[in-house]
Amino acid sequence: MPFLSEVESESGKAQGSVSVMRAPVSFANEELILVDSDDRVIGYRNKFQTHEGAGVLHRAFSAFLFNHQGQLLVHQRSREKPLWPGFWTNSCCSHPRRGETIGSAVKRRIREELGIDAVATSVYKFEYQARYKNVGSEHELCHVYLARAIGSEAISAHAEEVMEWRWLSLDEVDAWHTDSPEELTPWFRQEWSALRTRYGAQLERFVQEIKAPGQRGAA
């Protein structure tokens, strides 16, 4: 999509291509939560082993962060990521660790990756499986959240996680999703389709509430 290489998106929001080097936040040996298809905990396994081969079903989350103009933050995954490096995806995607609630994980990871605090609302969860070449797979019971910043919306992206980021309008994301889906992660494609159809009314209401006067930064 042409706007990805420009300084500003069609909606005029300045974009970011400079990430900040901080202490690592992803570790191959961190223990993830294994679940069954009903999201019941059945065990634990480190992240590397969980993503080997066809992958083992584990609990995960995917957050869609919006600013007060109703734009979605998308980012390009670091080239150092083992799965889907350099692909564009939604605002923040990760896993709760052993002993961590899904809500706490969402807040932690947004702070670690993007350098801001946010409040998040659960929308739905779904199971998917996707393989990346011969490297490994995602097999997740993924909880999808809508989120908004608390206070400052200034992004300070983690250099080991994020190469580049953009604030895009809903229409811009729709166009990208339609015209160049091969540039997007498989979970982002599935989740955006669901948010724009089955959960479209909830998404529209969420965005309108953020844009309404007096809603900026409110918890």
C-alpha positions, 0 to 999 in steps of 0.5 A: 500500500503506498501510504505505508512508505509515506510520512503521513497516512491519508488521515494526516497522523504522523507515523513512526519508524524509530524504535527504542532499545530497551531490556528484552521482553520476550524469552524462549524459556518463558512458560506459556499456558497450554489450554484445551479448545474450551480454554481450560488450563491443561499444562505449561510449556516454554515458548520455544517448545510451544511454537515448534512444528505444528504448535501446541494450543496455548492461551494468547491475546491480540489487542487493537489500540485506538487513539482519540481520533479513532485510528488504529495502531498497526506495527511491523514486526521486527526482523528478529522475530522467528515467526512472521518477521517483517509482517505488519500486524495489529497493535499488540499480540502476545501471551500471558505467562504462567500465573498471569491473568489475560487482562494483566498480560494485555496491560503489561505487554502494551506497556513493554512494546509500545511504551504507553498505558492502556485500558482494554475491553475483551471482545471475543476469543477464537482458536486458530492455527497457522504455520510459518514456512518450516520454522514453526507455528502459532496454535492459539486460543486467542482473546481479542481486545479493543484498547485505548491509551490512558493519558499520553498516546505518544508511542515509544516502540521496543526496538526488538519487537517493533520495526515501524508503526502507523496510525490508520483509519478504519477505511485505510485498514480495510483497504490494506486488508483487501489489497495487500493481505500477504503483508499482514499476519494471519491472525490480524487478517482473521481478527480484522474480518471478524471485527468488521463483520460479526463484531462491527457494531461493538467496534463502531461504538468503541471508536465513537466513544473514544472520539467523543468529547471528554473521553480522551485518556479516561479510564 
